[in-house]
Amino acid sequence: MRLLKNFSLLRFFIWVILIGGLTIFSFLATFGKGEGTIGDSFFLNFIADAFYLFRFPMHVLFTECMNENAFFIGLFINVIFYAFLIEATISIRKNKRIDSPISSNP
């Protein structure tokens, strides 16, 4: 594909690790919030509430399919989806920057 010619597999895996780490951290913070053990910390409550973002789109679109076996598989698919989305956006933006002619008119 011409749009994704600057797609970097290394950068994609870095995004997978970063988003995966944030997903695990937000899952644990959500568990702590549900148990009532994280207290009034703004940061931990924000991270716990961010878990709803990391659950999207698999857990929202396929709610009835998400049992205890498919739950973590759905999270992994979401991590891959978000990493691909970010890397494709970076790749397309780099492509547009390279392909666009520089205008010298003020």
Backbone atoms as SQL, in Angstrom:
CREATE TABLE atoms (id INTEGER PRIMARY KEY, chain TEXT, resi INTEGER, resn TEXT, atom TEXT, x REAL, y REAL, z REAL);
INSERT INTO atoms VALUES
  (1, 'A', 1, 'MET', 'N', 0.834, -1.181, 0.000),
  (2, 'A', 1, 'MET', 'CA', 0.000, 0.000, 0.000),
  (3, 'A', 1, 'MET', 'C', 0.873, 1.236, 0.000),
  (4, 'A', 2, 'ARG', 'N', 0.498, 2.162, -0.794),
  (5, 'A', 2, 'ARG', 'CA', 1.282, 3.372, -0.915),
  (6, 'A', 2, 'ARG', 'C', 1.165, 4.258, 0.328),
  (7, 'A', 3, 'LEU', 'N', -0.017, 4.274, 0.959),
  (8, 'A', 3, 'LEU', 'CA', -0.208, 5.117, 2.133),
  (9, 'A', 3, 'LEU', 'C', 0.629, 4.659, 3.313),
  (10, 'A', 4, 'LEU', 'N', 0.866, 3.370, 3.413),
  (11, 'A', 4, 'LEU', 'CA', 1.582, 2.833, 4.570),
  (12, 'A', 4, 'LEU', 'C', 3.025, 2.448, 4.230),
  (13, 'A', 5, 'LYS', 'N', 3.618, 3.105, 3.257),
  (14, 'A', 5, 'LYS', 'CA', 4.986, 2.727, 2.886),
  (15, 'A', 5, 'LYS', 'C', 6.003, 3.108, 3.968),
  (16, 'A', 6, 'ASN', 'N', 5.673, 4.044, 4.848),
  (17, 'A', 6, 'ASN', 'CA', 6.558, 4.413, 5.948),
  (18, 'A', 6, 'ASN', 'C', 6.201, 3.688, 7.242),
  (19, 'A', 7, 'PHE', 'N', 5.392, 2.635, 7.155),
  (20, 'A', 7, 'PHE', 'CA', 4.984, 1.868, 8.333),
  (21, 'A', 7, 'PHE', 'C', 6.203, 1.171, 8.928),
  (22, 'A', 8, 'SER', 'N', 6.455, 1.426, 10.205),
  (23, 'A', 8, 'SER', 'CA', 7.610, 0.858, 10.888),
  (24, 'A', 8, 'SER', 'C', 7.145, -0.238, 11.830),
  (25, 'A', 9, 'LEU', 'N', 7.614, -1.450, 11.589),
  (26, 'A', 9, 'LEU', 'CA', 7.233, -2.577, 12.429),
  (27, 'A', 9, 'LEU', 'C', 7.797, -2.420, 13.842),
  (28, 'A', 10, 'LEU', 'N', 8.991, -1.869, 13.952),
  (29, 'A', 10, 'LEU', 'CA', 9.581, -1.631, 15.274),
  (30, 'A', 10, 'LEU', 'C', 8.750, -0.638, 16.077),
  (31, 'A', 11, 'ARG', 'N', 8.368, 0.467, 15.442),
  (32, 'A', 11, 'ARG', 'CA', 7.530, 1.457, 16.120),
  (33, 'A', 11, 'ARG', 'C', 6.174, 0.862, 16.489),
  (34, 'A', 12, 'PHE', 'N', 5.631, -0.001, 15.631),
  (35, 'A', 12, 'PHE', 'CA', 4.371, -0.677, 15.917),
  (36, 'A', 12, 'PHE', 'C', 4.492, -1.529, 17.182),
  (37, 'A', 13, 'PHE', 'N', 5.574, -2.306, 17.305),
  (38, 'A', 13, 'PHE', 'CA', 5.757, -3.138, 18.491),
  (39, 'A', 13, 'PHE', 'C', 5.985, -2.297, 19.743),
  (40, 'A', 14, 'ILE', 'N', 6.639, -1.165, 19.599),
  (41, 'A', 14, 'ILE', 'CA', 6.803, -0.257, 20.738),
  (42, 'A', 14, 'ILE', 'C', 5.443, 0.261, 21.192),
  (43, 'A', 15, 'TRP', 'N', 4.577, 0.617, 20.240),
  (44, 'A', 15, 'TRP', 'CA', 3.222, 1.070, 20.583),
  (45, 'A', 15, 'TRP', 'C', 2.432, -0.048, 21.249),
  (46, 'A', 16, 'VAL', 'N', 2.601, -1.289, 20.772),
  (47, 'A', 16, 'VAL', 'CA', 1.905, -2.424, 21.383),
  (48, 'A', 16, 'VAL', 'C', 2.335, -2.567, 22.843),
  (49, 'A', 17, 'ILE', 'N', 3.619, -2.447, 23.110),
  (50, 'A', 17, 'ILE', 'CA', 4.117, -2.574, 24.486),
  (51, 'A', 17, 'ILE', 'C', 3.612, -1.426, 25.351),
  (52, 'A', 18, 'LEU', 'N', 3.658, -0.200, 24.837),
  (53, 'A', 18, 'LEU', 'CA', 3.194, 0.946, 25.621),
  (54, 'A', 18, 'LEU', 'C', 1.693, 0.884, 25.914),
  (55, 'A', 19, 'ILE', 'N', 0.910, 0.621, 24.891),
  (56, 'A', 19, 'ILE', 'CA', -0.542, 0.569, 25.074),
  (57, 'A', 19, 'ILE', 'C', -0.924, -0.656, 25.905),
  (58, 'A', 20, 'GLY', 'N', -0.221, -1.761, 25.704),
  (59, 'A', 20, 'GLY', 'CA', -0.472, -2.944, 26.520),
  (60, 'A', 20, 'GLY', 'C', -0.178, -2.692, 27.990),
  (61, 'A', 21, 'GLY', 'N', 0.916, -1.991, 28.274),
  (62, 'A', 21, 'GLY', 'CA', 1.239, -1.644, 29.659),
  (63, 'A', 21, 'GLY', 'C', 0.191, -0.735, 30.275),
  (64, 'A', 22, 'LEU', 'N', -0.253, 0.251, 29.507),
  (65, 'A', 22, 'LEU', 'CA', -1.306, 1.140, 30.006),
  (66, 'A', 22, 'LEU', 'C', -2.619, 0.397, 30.227),
  (67, 'A', 23, 'THR', 'N', -2.906, -0.565, 29.354),
  (68, 'A', 23, 'THR', 'CA', -4.126, -1.352, 29.504),
  (69, 'A', 23, 'THR', 'C', -4.075, -2.198, 30.770),
  (70, 'A', 24, 'ILE', 'N', -2.943, -2.840, 31.009),
  (71, 'A', 24, 'ILE', 'CA', -2.800, -3.656, 32.226),
  (72, 'A', 24, 'ILE', 'C', -2.891, -2.781, 33.468),
  (73, 'A', 25, 'PHE', 'N', -2.203, -1.632, 33.441),
  (74, 'A', 25, 'PHE', 'CA', -2.228, -0.721, 34.589),
  (75, 'A', 25, 'PHE', 'C', -3.640, -0.212, 34.848),
  (76, 'A', 26, 'SER', 'N', -4.368, 0.143, 33.782),
  (77, 'A', 26, 'SER', 'CA', -5.729, 0.644, 33.973),
  (78, 'A', 26, 'SER', 'C', -6.673, -0.472, 34.412),
  (79, 'A', 27, 'PHE', 'N', -6.432, -1.707, 33.953),
  (80, 'A', 27, 'PHE', 'CA', -7.238, -2.847, 34.408),
  (81, 'A', 27, 'PHE', 'C', -7.056, -3.057, 35.913),
  (82, 'A', 28, 'LEU', 'N', -5.803, -3.008, 36.374),
  (83, 'A', 28, 'LEU', 'CA', -5.540, -3.179, 37.806),
  (84, 'A', 28, 'LEU', 'C', -6.114, -2.023, 38.620),
  (85, 'A', 29, 'ALA', 'N', -6.036, -0.803, 38.081),
  (86, 'A', 29, 'ALA', 'CA', -6.608, 0.349, 38.784),
  (87, 'A', 29, 'ALA', 'C', -8.129, 0.243, 38.842),
  (88, 'A', 30, 'THR', 'N', -8.751, -0.259, 37.782),
  (89, 'A', 30, 'THR', 'CA', -10.201, -0.458, 37.778),
  (90, 'A', 30, 'THR', 'C', -10.599, -1.520, 38.794),
  (91, 'A', 31, 'PHE', 'N', -9.806, -2.574, 38.886),
  (92, 'A', 31, 'PHE', 'CA', -10.063, -3.615, 39.884),
  (93, 'A', 31, 'PHE', 'C', -9.969, -3.028, 41.291),
  (94, 'A', 32, 'GLY', 'N', -8.932, -2.218, 41.523),
  (95, 'A', 32, 'GLY', 'CA', -8.777, -1.573, 42.830),
  (96, 'A', 32, 'GLY', 'C', -9.905, -0.610, 43.146),
  (97, 'A', 33, 'LYS', 'N', -10.382, 0.100, 42.129),
  (98, 'A', 33, 'LYS', 'CA', -11.496, 1.031, 42.335),
  (99, 'A', 33, 'LYS', 'C', -12.770, 0.270, 42.670),
  (100, 'A', 34, 'GLY', 'N', -12.973, -0.851, 42.003),
  (101, 'A', 34, 'GLY', 'CA', -14.143, -1.673, 42.293),
  (102, 'A', 34, 'GLY', 'C', -14.115, -2.264, 43.696),
  (103, 'A', 35, 'GLU', 'N', -12.920, -2.576, 44.164),
  (104, 'A', 35, 'GLU', 'CA', -12.765, -3.116, 45.512),
  (105, 'A', 35, 'GLU', 'C', -12.738, -2.018, 46.574),
  (106, 'A', 36, 'GLY', 'N', -12.570, -0.772, 46.146),
  (107, 'A', 36, 'GLY', 'CA', -12.525, 0.351, 47.076),
  (108, 'A', 36, 'GLY', 'C', -11.189, 0.526, 47.762),
  (109, 'A', 37, 'THR', 'N', -10.106, 0.086, 47.118),
  (110, 'A', 37, 'THR', 'CA', -8.798, 0.135, 47.765),
  (111, 'A', 37, 'THR', 'C', -7.860, 1.213, 47.234),
  (112, 'A', 38, 'ILE', 'N', -8.261, 1.986, 46.212),
  (113, 'A', 38, 'ILE', 'CA', -7.323, 2.990, 45.701),
  (114, 'A', 38, 'ILE', 'C', -7.542, 4.365, 46.311),
  (115, 'A', 39, 'GLY', 'N', -8.571, 4.540, 47.071),
  (116, 'A', 39, 'GLY', 'CA', -8.776, 5.798, 47.790),
  (117, 'A', 39, 'GLY', 'C', -9.219, 6.930, 46.887),
  (118, 'A', 40, 'ASP', 'N', -8.788, 8.142, 47.249),
  (119, 'A', 40, 'ASP', 'CA', -9.214, 9.348, 46.542),
  (120, 'A', 40, 'ASP', 'C', -8.152, 9.894, 45.598),
  (121, 'A', 41, 'SER', 'N', -7.191, 9.091, 45.220),
  (122, 'A', 41, 'SER', 'CA', -6.124, 9.534, 44.332),
  (123, 'A', 41, 'SER', 'C', -6.700, 9.902, 42.964),
  (124, 'A', 42, 'PHE', 'N', -6.491, 11.148, 42.550),
  (125, 'A', 42, 'PHE', 'CA', -7.006, 11.610, 41.260),
  (126, 'A', 42, 'PHE', 'C', -6.383, 10.818, 40.120),
  (127, 'A', 43, 'PHE', 'N', -5.075, 10.592, 40.187),
  (128, 'A', 43, 'PHE', 'CA', -4.370, 9.900, 39.110),
  (129, 'A', 43, 'PHE', 'C', -4.881, 8.472, 38.944),
  (130, 'A', 44, 'LEU', 'N', -4.977, 7.721, 40.045),
  (131, 'A', 44, 'LEU', 'CA', -5.428, 6.334, 39.941),
  (132, 'A', 44, 'LEU', 'C', -6.888, 6.230, 39.524),
  (133, 'A', 45, 'ASN', 'N', -7.718, 7.159, 39.977),
  (134, 'A', 45, 'ASN', 'CA', -9.110, 7.160, 39.540),
  (135, 'A', 45, 'ASN', 'C', -9.228, 7.507, 38.061),
  (136, 'A', 46, 'PHE', 'N', -8.374, 8.411, 37.583),
  (137, 'A', 46, 'PHE', 'CA', -8.360, 8.757, 36.161),
  (138, 'A', 46, 'PHE', 'C', -7.932, 7.558, 35.321),
  (139, 'A', 47, 'ILE', 'N', -6.898, 6.853, 35.762),
  (140, 'A', 47, 'ILE', 'CA', -6.423, 5.670, 35.044),
  (141, 'A', 47, 'ILE', 'C', -7.495, 4.572, 35.075),
  (142, 'A', 48, 'ALA', 'N', -8.161, 4.428, 36.211),
  (143, 'A', 48, 'ALA', 'CA', -9.221, 3.423, 36.311),
  (144, 'A', 48, 'ALA', 'C', -10.372, 3.749, 35.360),
  (145, 'A', 49, 'ASP', 'N', -10.724, 5.000, 35.252),
  (146, 'A', 49, 'ASP', 'CA', -11.790, 5.391, 34.328),
  (147, 'A', 49, 'ASP', 'C', -11.347, 5.286, 32.874),
  (148, 'A', 50, 'ALA', 'N', -10.043, 5.374, 32.621),
  (149, 'A', 50, 'ALA', 'CA', -9.528, 5.242, 31.254),
  (150, 'A', 50, 'ALA', 'C', -9.650, 3.816, 30.742),
  (151, 'A', 51, 'PHE', 'N', -9.901, 2.867, 31.623),
  (152, 'A', 51, 'PHE', 'CA', -10.060, 1.482, 31.179),
  (153, 'A', 51, 'PHE', 'C', -11.233, 1.333, 30.216),
  (154, 'A', 52, 'TYR', 'N', -12.238, 2.193, 30.342),
  (155, 'A', 52, 'TYR', 'CA', -13.362, 2.139, 29.397),
  (156, 'A', 52, 'TYR', 'C', -12.900, 2.466, 27.981),
  (157, 'A', 53, 'LEU', 'N', -11.890, 3.302, 27.853),
  (158, 'A', 53, 'LEU', 'CA', -11.319, 3.591, 26.540),
  (159, 'A', 53, 'LEU', 'C', -10.558, 2.380, 26.010),
  (160, 'A', 54, 'PHE', 'N', -9.778, 1.737, 26.868),
  (161, 'A', 54, 'PHE', 'CA', -8.994, 0.584, 26.430),
  (162, 'A', 54, 'PHE', 'C', -9.864, -0.634, 26.130),
  (163, 'A', 55, 'ARG', 'N', -11.066, -0.688, 26.678),
  (164, 'A', 55, 'ARG', 'CA', -11.988, -1.790, 26.391),
  (165, 'A', 55, 'ARG', 'C', -12.648, -1.643, 25.025),
  (166, 'A', 56, 'PHE', 'N', -12.704, -0.463, 24.499),
  (167, 'A', 56, 'PHE', 'CA', -13.360, -0.205, 23.221),
  (168, 'A', 56, 'PHE', 'C', -12.430, -0.631, 22.090),
  (169, 'A', 57, 'PRO', 'N', -12.844, -1.198, 21.008),
  (170, 'A', 57, 'PRO', 'CA', -14.174, -1.504, 20.501),
  (171, 'A', 57, 'PRO', 'C', -14.648, -2.936, 20.767),
  (172, 'A', 58, 'MET', 'N', -13.762, -3.876, 21.083),
  (173, 'A', 58, 'MET', 'CA', -14.176, -5.287, 21.183),
  (174, 'A', 58, 'MET', 'C', -15.202, -5.528, 22.285),
  (175, 'A', 59, 'HIS', 'N', -14.994, -4.961, 23.456),
  (176, 'A', 59, 'HIS', 'CA', -15.877, -5.248, 24.578),
  (177, 'A', 59, 'HIS', 'C', -17.202, -4.496, 24.485),
  (178, 'A', 60, 'VAL', 'N', -17.241, -3.452, 23.690),
  (179, 'A', 60, 'VAL', 'CA', -18.485, -2.717, 23.498),
  (180, 'A', 60, 'VAL', 'C', -19.312, -3.357, 22.383),
  (181, 'A', 61, 'LEU', 'N', -18.654, -3.710, 21.299),
  (182, 'A', 61, 'LEU', 'CA', -19.381, -4.267, 20.158),
  (183, 'A', 61, 'LEU', 'C', -19.771, -5.730, 20.357),
  (184, 'A', 62, 'PHE', 'N', -18.953, -6.489, 21.082),
  (185, 'A', 62, 'PHE', 'CA', -19.201, -7.922, 21.267),
  (186, 'A', 62, 'PHE', 'C', -19.360, -8.260, 22.746),
  (187, 'A', 63, 'THR', 'N', -20.230, -7.535, 23.428),
  (188, 'A', 63, 'THR', 'CA', -20.417, -7.701, 24.867),
  (189, 'A', 63, 'THR', 'C', -20.847, -9.118, 25.231),
  (190, 'A', 64, 'GLU', 'N', -21.779, -9.678, 24.473),
  (191, 'A', 64, 'GLU', 'CA', -22.288, -11.005, 24.827),
  (192, 'A', 64, 'GLU', 'C', -21.262, -12.109, 24.605),
  (193, 'A', 65, 'CYS', 'N', -20.234, -11.860, 23.799),
  (194, 'A', 65, 'CYS', 'CA', -19.197, -12.870, 23.544),
  (195, 'A', 65, 'CYS', 'C', -18.053, -12.802, 24.551),
  (196, 'A', 66, 'MET', 'N', -17.994, -11.763, 25.354),
  (197, 'A', 66, 'MET', 'CA', -16.864, -11.568, 26.259),
  (198, 'A', 66, 'MET', 'C', -17.079, -12.294, 27.582),
  (199, 'A', 67, 'ASN', 'N', -16.741, -13.575, 27.608),
  (200, 'A', 67, 'ASN', 'CA', -16.753, -14.320, 28.860),
  (201, 'A', 67, 'ASN', 'C', -15.353, -14.272, 29.458),
  (202, 'A', 68, 'GLU', 'N', -15.090, -15.074, 30.496),
  (203, 'A', 68, 'GLU', 'CA', -13.783, -14.979, 31.145),
  (204, 'A', 68, 'GLU', 'C', -12.635, -15.430, 30.246),
  (205, 'A', 69, 'ASN', 'N', -12.894, -16.291, 29.279),
  (206, 'A', 69, 'ASN', 'CA', -11.837, -16.730, 28.365),
  (207, 'A', 69, 'ASN', 'C', -11.546, -15.694, 27.292),
  (208, 'A', 70, 'ALA', 'N', -12.566, -15.057, 26.780),
  (209, 'A', 70, 'ALA', 'CA', -12.400, -14.119, 25.672),
  (210, 'A', 70, 'ALA', 'C', -12.070, -12.701, 26.136),
  (211, 'A', 71, 'PHE', 'N', -12.174, -12.426, 27.419),
  (212, 'A', 71, 'PHE', 'CA', -11.975, -11.069, 27.918),
  (213, 'A', 71, 'PHE', 'C', -10.571, -10.553, 27.608),
  (214, 'A', 72, 'PHE', 'N', -9.562, -11.333, 27.946),
  (215, 'A', 72, 'PHE', 'CA', -8.188, -10.885, 27.738),
  (216, 'A', 72, 'PHE', 'C', -7.781, -10.951, 26.272),
  (217, 'A', 73, 'ILE', 'N', -8.365, -11.870, 25.530),
  (218, 'A', 73, 'ILE', 'CA', -8.125, -11.900, 24.084),
  (219, 'A', 73, 'ILE', 'C', -8.687, -10.639, 23.442),
  (220, 'A', 74, 'GLY', 'N', -9.857, -10.207, 23.900),
  (221, 'A', 74, 'GLY', 'CA', -10.444, -8.956, 23.405),
  (222, 'A', 74, 'GLY', 'C', -9.586, -7.755, 23.747),
  (223, 'A', 75, 'LEU', 'N', -9.016, -7.736, 24.952),
  (224, 'A', 75, 'LEU', 'CA', -8.115, -6.637, 25.315),
  (225, 'A', 75, 'LEU', 'C', -6.885, -6.625, 24.420),
  (226, 'A', 76, 'PHE', 'N', -6.342, -7.816, 24.127),
  (227, 'A', 76, 'PHE', 'CA', -5.164, -7.893, 23.258),
  (228, 'A', 76, 'PHE', 'C', -5.495, -7.409, 21.848),
  (229, 'A', 77, 'ILE', 'N', -6.653, -7.774, 21.343),
  (230, 'A', 77, 'ILE', 'CA', -7.066, -7.300, 20.010),
  (231, 'A', 77, 'ILE', 'C', -7.212, -5.778, 20.025),
  (232, 'A', 78, 'ASN', 'N', -7.743, -5.219, 21.104),
  (233, 'A', 78, 'ASN', 'CA', -7.858, -3.763, 21.213),
  (234, 'A', 78, 'ASN', 'C', -6.488, -3.102, 21.214),
  (235, 'A', 79, 'VAL', 'N', -5.522, -3.695, 21.921),
  (236, 'A', 79, 'VAL', 'CA', -4.162, -3.146, 21.959),
  (237, 'A', 79, 'VAL', 'C', -3.571, -3.142, 20.556),
  (238, 'A', 80, 'ILE', 'N', -3.720, -4.253, 19.831),
  (239, 'A', 80, 'ILE', 'CA', -3.222, -4.332, 18.451),
  (240, 'A', 80, 'ILE', 'C', -3.918, -3.289, 17.577),
  (241, 'A', 81, 'PHE', 'N', -5.217, -3.135, 17.745),
  (242, 'A', 81, 'PHE', 'CA', -5.982, -2.167, 16.962),
  (243, 'A', 81, 'PHE', 'C', -5.485, -0.741, 17.203),
  (244, 'A', 82, 'TYR', 'N', -5.330, -0.370, 18.476),
  (245, 'A', 82, 'TYR', 'CA', -4.879, 0.987, 18.787),
  (246, 'A', 82, 'TYR', 'C', -3.447, 1.224, 18.311),
  (247, 'A', 83, 'ALA', 'N', -2.576, 0.231, 18.466),
  (248, 'A', 83, 'ALA', 'CA', -1.193, 0.381, 18.002),
  (249, 'A', 83, 'ALA', 'C', -1.155, 0.551, 16.486),
  (250, 'A', 84, 'PHE', 'N', -1.957, -0.240, 15.766),
  (251, 'A', 84, 'PHE', 'CA', -2.008, -0.105, 14.310),
  (252, 'A', 84, 'PHE', 'C', -2.561, 1.254, 13.909),
  (253, 'A', 85, 'LEU', 'N', -3.599, 1.700, 14.592),
  (254, 'A', 85, 'LEU', 'CA', -4.203, 2.991, 14.282),
  (255, 'A', 85, 'LEU', 'C', -3.198, 4.134, 14.467),
  (256, 'A', 86, 'ILE', 'N', -2.458, 4.110, 15.553),
  (257, 'A', 86, 'ILE', 'CA', -1.467, 5.157, 15.814),
  (258, 'A', 86, 'ILE', 'C', -0.337, 5.090, 14.798),
  (259, 'A', 87, 'GLU', 'N', 0.185, 3.891, 14.541),
  (260, 'A', 87, 'GLU', 'CA', 1.301, 3.760, 13.601),
  (261, 'A', 87, 'GLU', 'C', 0.874, 4.107, 12.175),
  (262, 'A', 88, 'ALA', 'N', -0.340, 3.726, 11.782),
  (263, 'A', 88, 'ALA', 'CA', -0.826, 4.084, 10.447),
  (264, 'A', 88, 'ALA', 'C', -0.991, 5.597, 10.329),
  (265, 'A', 89, 'THR', 'N', -1.459, 6.254, 11.374),
  (266, 'A', 89, 'THR', 'CA', -1.595, 7.712, 11.357),
  (267, 'A', 89, 'THR', 'C', -0.231, 8.379, 11.213),
  (268, 'A', 90, 'ILE', 'N', 0.753, 7.895, 11.960),
  (269, 'A', 90, 'ILE', 'CA', 2.110, 8.449, 11.844),
  (270, 'A', 90, 'ILE', 'C', 2.654, 8.216, 10.446),
  (271, 'A', 91, 'SER', 'N', 2.452, 7.020, 9.918),
  (272, 'A', 91, 'SER', 'CA', 2.942, 6.682, 8.581),
  (273, 'A', 91, 'SER', 'C', 2.311, 7.556, 7.504),
  (274, 'A', 92, 'ILE', 'N', 1.010, 7.756, 7.586),
  (275, 'A', 92, 'ILE', 'CA', 0.318, 8.583, 6.585),
  (276, 'A', 92, 'ILE', 'C', 0.751, 10.037, 6.690),
  (277, 'A', 93, 'ARG', 'N', 0.910, 10.529, 7.919),
  (278, 'A', 93, 'ARG', 'CA', 1.362, 11.925, 8.089),
  (279, 'A', 93, 'ARG', 'C', 2.769, 12.120, 7.552),
  (280, 'A', 94, 'LYS', 'N', 3.654, 11.144, 7.772),
  (281, 'A', 94, 'LYS', 'CA', 5.008, 11.234, 7.218),
  (282, 'A', 94, 'LYS', 'C', 4.958, 11.191, 5.702),
  (283, 'A', 95, 'ASN', 'N', 4.069, 10.364, 5.164),
  (284, 'A', 95, 'ASN', 'CA', 3.916, 10.250, 3.724),
  (285, 'A', 95, 'ASN', 'C', 3.455, 11.570, 3.119),
  (286, 'A', 96, 'LYS', 'N', 2.494, 12.225, 3.759),
  (287, 'A', 96, 'LYS', 'CA', 2.000, 13.502, 3.246),
  (288, 'A', 96, 'LYS', 'C', 3.078, 14.575, 3.333),
  (289, 'A', 97, 'ARG', 'N', 3.875, 14.532, 4.392),
  (290, 'A', 97, 'ARG', 'CA', 4.939, 15.525, 4.546),
  (291, 'A', 97, 'ARG', 'C', 6.013, 15.337, 3.476),
  (292, 'A', 98, 'ILE', 'N', 6.299, 14.096, 3.123),
  (293, 'A', 98, 'ILE', 'CA', 7.307, 13.818, 2.104),
  (294, 'A', 98, 'ILE', 'C', 6.779, 14.141, 0.724),
  (295, 'A', 99, 'ASP', 'N', 5.517, 13.796, 0.434),
  (296, 'A', 99, 'ASP', 'CA', 4.946, 13.965, -0.894),
  (297, 'A', 99, 'ASP', 'C', 4.510, 15.394, -1.203),
  (298, 'A', 100, 'SER', 'N', 4.202, 16.183, -0.197),
  (299, 'A', 100, 'SER', 'CA', 3.684, 17.516, -0.468),
  (300, 'A', 100, 'SER', 'C', 4.816, 18.471, -0.866),
  (301, 'A', 101, 'PRO', 'N', 4.599, 19.226, -1.936),
  (302, 'A', 101, 'PRO', 'CA', 5.620, 20.193, -2.345),
  (303, 'A', 101, 'PRO', 'C', 5.665, 21.368, -1.372),
  (304, 'A', 102, 'ILE', 'N', 6.845, 21.861, -1.144),
  (305, 'A', 102, 'ILE', 'CA', 7.010, 22.990, -0.245),
  (306, 'A', 102, 'ILE', 'C', 6.754, 24.267, -1.029),
  (307, 'A', 103, 'SER', 'N', 5.839, 25.051, -0.533),
  (308, 'A', 103, 'SER', 'CA', 5.479, 26.293, -1.197),
  (309, 'A', 103, 'SER', 'C', 6.385, 27.414, -0.688),
  (310, 'A', 104, 'SER', 'N', 6.912, 28.195, -1.612),
  (311, 'A', 104, 'SER', 'CA', 7.775, 29.308, -1.203),
  (312, 'A', 104, 'SER', 'C', 6.979, 30.627, -1.176),
  (313, 'A', 105, 'ASN', 'N', 5.685, 30.570, -1.502),
  (314, 'A', 105, 'ASN', 'CA', 4.874, 31.779, -1.471),
  (315, 'A', 105, 'ASN', 'C', 4.468, 32.081, -0.044),
  (316, 'A', 106, 'PRO', 'N', 4.665, 33.327, 0.398),
  (317, 'A', 106, 'PRO', 'CA', 4.291, 33.664, 1.783),
  (318, 'A', 106, 'PRO', 'C', 2.816, 33.803, 1.986);
